[in-house]
Amino acid sequence: MITSCCHRAVLLTLLWSTFTFAEGPVHRFGLFLGQNEGGEGTRPLLYAREDARRLHEVFVRLGGVKPEDAMLLLDEPAEDVTTALGELERRVRDAKARGEVTSLLVYFSGHARDGSLRLGTTKLPLEALKTRLATGLADTRLAFLDTCRSGDFLKDKGVRRAPVFEVETDATRQAKGLVIVTAAATDEGAQESDLIAGSYFSYYLATGLLGSADAQGDGRVTLGEAFAWAYERTLASAAVAPLEPPPLFDLQANADVPLTDLAARGEGLRIPSSAPTGPYFVIDPRGVVVAETVKGEGDRLLALPPGAYVLKRRLADHLRLGRVEIADGQFLTLDEGSFQNAKFTDDPVRGTGVSSSFSRHWSLAVSGQYQVAFGDAFPSAPLLGGEATLHNVFFRGFSLSIDGSYGWMSGSLQAPLVGAAAYNYTLVTFGGSLWHEWFQDGRFVPFVGVHVGFDIFTRTFTDSAIAQQGFSTFTPGVVGGLKVRISKSISVIARARVHYLLFNVDETRSLGNADFGALLDYEFKD
C-alpha cells in the first residue's frame, strides 16, 4: 500500500561524534525525531518513527556517531525537540572550544503545514529551525526534511508536475557550511509504502548510505552521492515527474561531505564484479524490502547489519532468489551460484501487511475510582481495579478493553423493627469497552466510547437477624476521558463512565450510576 498526504515528520538532528574520514577527524552528534501524528487537519502516518529509527541505526553504525552522542526522539512535542537541539548545540560549542571540527545534520520526516513542522498537537516553525541552523556554530550543518508541505493534505499522491526536491545552499541562506534538502516541494505530497515500511525518500536515503549511492566505488558515501541516489530513485518509485531538474549539484563543496564509511563496522554484503549487473533487492524476514542496489561492472558493497536476508533479482520471466546471513564483523561475498529460479507468484516481498495507519498493541492499567449511585437502592463506594486494552483493534484509534474492579464501604440504614442497622457493602464489576482515541501519538489523547458492565452488589448486615441482600445486573453506558502521556509507554488517564441500571426488586425502577477515576497505564508498543 502507498499512502500520500502532508505526511511525516521525523526530526533527526544529527551531530557527529569523532570519526576519521580522509579529510580528518570530525566530531559528530545526532538527534533523530519521528512523529506520525500532525494534529488537526492531517492524516496519521504509518512509518515516520520507523524512518527515524532506520536512519539513527545507519549513522550510529556507519556515520561515526557514537551511541551516547545520538539522540532518538519519537513522538515528542516541539518543546522537547527544542530542548534536545539546544543540548546538542551546547555540545558543539564545547567541542569547538577544544579545537575540534564539528558537523550537525538535521533530519525531519513527518507532517508540515502552514509553515510549521507538526509534532503531534504542537508546532515548530520551519523558518525558526532554518534560522537556528544557519546561525549554528557547527562547521557543517546538513538538514534533510522528509515532509510534504502541502496546504491540502487530501491532494492526490504527488503526481502534479512540480519539483519534488528543493535544495537550500549557502547561496540561498547566506550561511557558510549549510545545506537544507526537503523531500517535497511546497505543493507536493511525500509518499510512504508498506513494501519498504517507510517513506520513499527516507528509505532511499538510508539504503544509499548503506552503499547503494557509492558512485565512486571508494567505500564511502558523500552528501552529493546520497542526494543523487535518493532523488533519482524517489522520482522513479513515487511516480512524480519534475517539471525541470532541481539544483541537484548546486551543493558546491558540501557535495563531497562524507556521510558514511562502508567499512566502519567491517560487516555487510559484497556483491563481486563477477555477479550479474542490474538491481538487487534485500528482503528481511518480515518480507519487507530493507535495501536495494544497482550492480554495475565492479564490486558493490552493502553495509547491512547482521541478520538473515533474502536477495532477489527480477528477470524478464522469473525471479532469482538467494539466502544470506550476515554475521557480526563479517563481509560476506555473495555467491550468485546459490540463487534459485522462482515464479513471480513466489515473490518473498510481502510488506508490513498494514492496510491502514495503525499498529495493534496491548496495554495494562490499574485504576482507582469512585462510583456514585443514582437513587437510594445502592450506596456510593470507592473501587480498585485493573484493565487490559487492545489498541487499534479494528481501525486506527479504536480500542477494545476488558476490566474488573472491586468496591466496598460500610454504613447503616434504618430497618423496620430493628432500627439502625450497620452493614458492609461490596461491589464486584466486570465489563468491556469500545472507544475511539484522537491524536494517538500526541501527549494529550482524548477518547470517547461505550461500556457494558456486569455488576454484582452484596450487602451484609452485622445483625444476623437481617438477611443478606444481593443483586446483579448488566449496566450499559458511555465512557470518556483524557489520556496524558508522561513517557513513551506510561500514561495517566482521567476517565468518567455513566451507566443505566434496571432495578426490578419489589418494583421496576430505572436507576443508574457514574464512576469517576484515574488509571495508570502501560502500553506494550515498539
N, C-alpha and C positions, 0 to 999 in steps of 0.2 A: 504494500500500500504506500502511496505517495501522498503526503499532505503538504499544503501550501497555505500560508497566511502570514500575517505580521508576526513572525514566528518564534524565534527562540533567542533567549538572551543568556549566554554563558559569559560571564566576565572572567577572563583569565588574565590577570595581571601577572606577568612573568618577569621576574628579575633573576639574573643568572648567577649561580654560585661559581666559585673558582673552577675554571675549566680551560684547558690549554688547547687552542687550535694553532694553526701555523702562524697566525698573526701575534700570538702571545696569550697570556692568561687574561681571562675576563671573569669578573665576579658576577655571577648570575643568581637572581632570586625569582620566585614565581608565585603568582596568585591566580587561581583559576576559579571562575564563578559560573555556575549553571542555574538557570531559572526557567522552569516550564510554564509558570503562570505569569500573565501580564496584566492582571486586574481587569477592570471594567472595559468592555469593548474589544476584548481579544479572545482568541480561541486557545484553549490549553494545548501545549506542545507535548510531543512524545519523548524527545531524546536530548533536550538541552543539557540535562545533568550528565547523561552518558557521554556527550561530546566533551564536556569539561573533564570528566574522569579520563577519557581516552587521551586527550592532549596533555593532561597532567602526567600520566604514565609515560608518554613518549618523551617529554622533556626531562623527567627525572631519570629515565633510563639512558637517553642518548644526547640530551641537550645540556648536560653539565649542571643541572640543578640538583643540589643536594636535597634529600628529603626534608631536612629541617629548614630549608630555605624556600620550600614550595608550599604555598597555602592553597587548599582546595575548599572553596566555599560553595555550598549548594543551597538554593532556596533562601538565601539571606537577604534582608532588606537593604535599602540604599545606605542607611546609616552605618551598617556593619561593613559594607563594601568600602565606604569612605574611610572608616577606621583602619581596615586592613591595608588599604592603599597608603594611608599615612604611615603605618608601621613600616612598610616596605621602603617608602621614601626616606624614612629615618635611617634604615639600614644602608641605603645607597649613600646617604650623606656620610655615615660613619666609614664606609668603605672608601669613599673619595678622600676622606681625611687621612686615610692610611696610604694614599697614593695609588689605589687600585683602579683599574679600568672597569667600568660597570655598564650593564645593559639592562633595560627594562622592556618587557614585552607585555602588552595588554591584549587579551583575547576575550571577546564577549560574544556569546551566542544566545539569542533569545528574542523576546519581544522588544520592539521600539516603536514609539508612536508619539506624534506631536512634538518631535524634537527631544524626546527623553528615552533613555533606556528604562524599560519597565521591569521592576524587580518585585514580583508579587503585586501588592497594592501600593508599593512605593515607587518613586521615580528618581532617576539620576539624570540630570540634564546632560545631553550629549556634548554641548559646547563647553560646559564646565569641565567634563572629562578631557576633552581635547586641549583646552587651555592648560589644564594641570599637567598633561603630558608634554605640551610644548614648552613649558617653563621648568620642566623637571631637570634634575642635576645629572641623571644618568647619561653616559656618553652616547649611548644608542637607546632610543625609545621606539619600540615597534608595537603597533596595535592592530589586531585582527578583530573586526566586529562582524560576527556572523548573525545578522539580523535583518529582517526586512524593515523598511521604514515607510511602508505604505500607509496612507491615512485611512484606507478602507481595507480592513483585514479580510473581507469576503471577496476580494478580486480573484480572478482566475489564477491558475498555477504558474504565474510568472512568464506567460507566453507573449506578452506585448513586447514590441520591439523597442528596447531601451538598453543602455549599457547595464550589465549585471554587476560589474565591479567598478568601484570608484577608488582612486588612489590619491591620497594627500601626501605630498612630499615637502621637502624643505622649501621648494619654490612656492607652494601654496600656503604654508604655515609660517614661513619666515623663521623657522626654528631649526637649528643645526641638529642633525642626527635623529630626525623624527620621520617616521613613515606610518601612515594610517591606511589600512585596507578595509573596505566594507564589502560584504559579500552580496549586497543587493543595492541597487540604486534607489533613489528617492521614491519612485513609484512602482518598484518591483517587490515581489514576494519571494522570500527564500523558501527552500523546499527541504523536506526530510523524507526518509524512506525506511520501511520496515526491513528491507533486504540488507541494509547496511547498518541498521539500528542507529541512525544519526542523520544529520543534515548532509547534503551533498558536499557543500563547501568544507565543513569541518572534517568530514570523512576523507576527502581528497587531500586536505592539508595534512592530516595525520598520516595517511598512507604515503604521501610524498616524503614526509620527514623520516619514514622508516626506510627509505631508499629508492622508491619509485621515481622521485624527482631528481635523482643524481645524474643529470645530463652529462657531466664531465667525466663520470666514472672514477672520481678521485676518492670515493669513500666518505664523502660528507655532502650535506645538502645546505645550500645557501638560501637566503631570502628570495633572491630572484628566481632560483630554480623551483623552490616550493610554490611561489606565487604563480609561475608559468604553468606548472603541473595542475594546481588546484583550479586555475582559471579555465584551462582548456577542457579538463575532464568534467568540471561542473557544467559548463555550457553543453557538452555532449549528453550528459546524463539528465539534466534538468529541463531539456527541450526549450531552451531560451535562445533567441537569436539576437545578438547585439547589432545595433544599427551601424556602429562603426567601432573599430578596435579601441579599447580603453588605453590609457597611457601605461601599458604594461611594463615597459622597461624605462619609464621615467623615474627610476628609483635611484639614479645617479650612483654614487659609490656604495650606497647602502645595499644595493642588489647583491653585493658579494659578502654581506654579513653572514657568517656561518651560523646555522641554527642547530644542526645535529651532526654528530660524528658516528657513522655506522659501526665503527669498530670499538666504540666506547665500552661496550659490555662484552664484546667478543662472542656474541651469540646471535643466531638467526639462520637464515637460509641463503645459500649461494646457488644461483642458477648459472651453470657453467656456459661458456661460449658454445659448447657442443650441443646444447639443448636447442630445440626449435625456437625460432623467433615468434613474436606475437604476444598477445595478452595472456597473463596467468592470473587466476583468482584464488585467494586464500580464504578458506571457509573454516570456521570454528565448530565445536561440537553442537552448538545450538542450530547450525545451519545458516549462520549469519556471515556474510562476506565482511571480513575484517581488514583485508588489504588486497591490492591488486597492483600489477606492474605490467609494463610492456617490454618484453625482452628484445634487445637489439642484437648486434653482432658480437659484442663482448660479454663478459660476465655481468651478472646483475646481483646485487646484494639486497636482501630484505632483512632488516634487523628486527625480526619477530621475537616477542617474548617467549619463554619456554612454554611448551604445551603441544597438544596433538592437533593437527590440521589436515584438511583435505585440500589438495591442489587441483584446480580444474583448468583445462584448456577446452575451448569450444571450436570445433571444426565445422565444416560445411554440413555434414550429415550425421555427426555423432560427437560425443564428448570423450575427452581423455581425462581420467581421474587417477590420482595418486595420493597416498597417505604418507605423512611425515610426522616425526615427533622431535621437537627442538628441546634439547637438554640445556641445563644451566651452563653458561660459559662455553657453548659449542656452536660453531658454524657448520651446519650440515650441508653437504653438497647434494643437490637434487639429482636423483637417478631417473632420467626420463624412461629408461627401460622398465621401471617398476610400474609405470602407468598402465591402466587397463582401459579398453574401449567400453563405453556405456551409451545407452539410449538417452535421448533428451528427457524422456519421462523419468529417468533415474537421477536427474539433477539433484545434488545434495543441498542446494540452496533452498531453504525454507523460510528464512526471515524469522522475525520475532513472533509472528502469528498475532500480533496486536492489530485488531480491526478498528479500534477507536482509541482515543487518547486516555488510556488508563492502565494501571497495573494493579492486580489484586494483591492484597496483603492483609495480615491479621493484626489485631491489637487486643490487648488485655487491659482492663481498668478495674480499680477499686472505687467504691462510691460511698458517700455519706449523704443521707437525705433526711428530709423531714416531711412526713405525709400529713396533710391537712384534710380531715374528713368533713364532707358537707352533710349536715343533718346530725341528729343525735343518736343514730344507731351504732356508730363506732367512734372511738376516741381518736385523737391525733397522736402520732408517735414518731420517734426517730427510727431510721433504718440504716443498716450497714449491708453492703452487697458487693457483687462483682459482675463483670460483663465481658463477653468476648464478641468481637466485631470483625466481620469480613468486609473490607473496604473495596469499593469499585466492583461490586458483585455482578451487576448486570451491565451498567454503563458507568462511565467515569462520574464520580461524585455520589453514586448510590451505594449505601452501606446497609448491611443486614447484621443484626446483633441478637444475641440471647443474653438474658440477665436473670439474676436471682438476688433476693435480699431478705433480710430478717429484721423485724422490728419488735419493740417491746416497750411497755410502760406499766406503771402501777397507778391505781386510782380508787375511787369509791363512788358508789351511787346509792340512791335511795331505793331500797327494795321493799315490796309490800310485806307487812307483818314484822320484818326484822329490822327495818330502818336502814341506817347507813351500813353498806356492805363493801368491804375492801376487796379488790380484785387485782389479778395480774393479767395483763393483756399481751398477746403475741400475734404477730402478723408475718406470714411467710408468703412471698410473691415469686412467681416465675413469669417470664414474658419474653416477647420478641419485638424488635423494632425494625422498620424500614424507613430510612430517611435520605435526604439529599444534602450534600455539603457543597458550598461555594468556596472558591479561592483555596482549593486544597493545598496548594504549595505556598500559601501566604502564612503570615504569622497569626492572623485572625481568621477563623474558619466558622462562619455561621452555618446552621443546619436546621432543618425542619422536616417532620415526617409523622408517621403513625406508629402507635404502640398498642399491643394487645397483651394483657396480663391475665394471670390466673391467681387470685388471692385467696388465702386460707386464713380466716380470722378465728381466734380462740380466746375465750375469757374464762378464767378460773377464779373462783371466789375462795377466800380464806375460810369462810364459814361453810363447813361441809354440808350444811343443810340446803345450800343453794346449789343447784345443778350447774355443771359446766356448760358453757354456751359455745357453739361452733357454727361457722357458716363459710361457704366457699362459693366463688362465682368468677366468671370471666369479666374482665373490665377493659373494653376497647377505649382508645383515646388518641390523643395527639401529643407530639413531643417537639421541643425546640430548644435551641441553646446556642452557645458560642464556645468554640474550642480556641484556646490560646496556646500557641507553641512556645515552649521555653527551651527546646533544643530540637535536633533533627527528629528524635524518636519520642520525646516526652512532652506531654501536653496536659494542661489543666482545663477542665470543661465545666462550664456553668450550664445547668440544664433544668428545665421545668417540664412536667408532664401532667396532663389533665385527663381524667378517666370518667366514664359513665359506669354506674353501678346499679344493677337491678336488684332490689331487696324485696324478697317475697315471703318473709316470715310473718305470720299473722295477717299481714296485709301487703299488697303490692305497692312499692314506692320506687320512684326514680331518684336515686341518690348519686353521689359521686365523690371523688377525692382528687387532690392535686399534690404532687410531691416536688419539692424544690431542693436542689443539692449540688454537690461538686464531685467531680471524678478526677482521679489521677490516672492518665492513660499512657500506655507504652505501645508504640507501633513497631512491628517487625517488618521493616522495609529496607530496601537497598540504600 
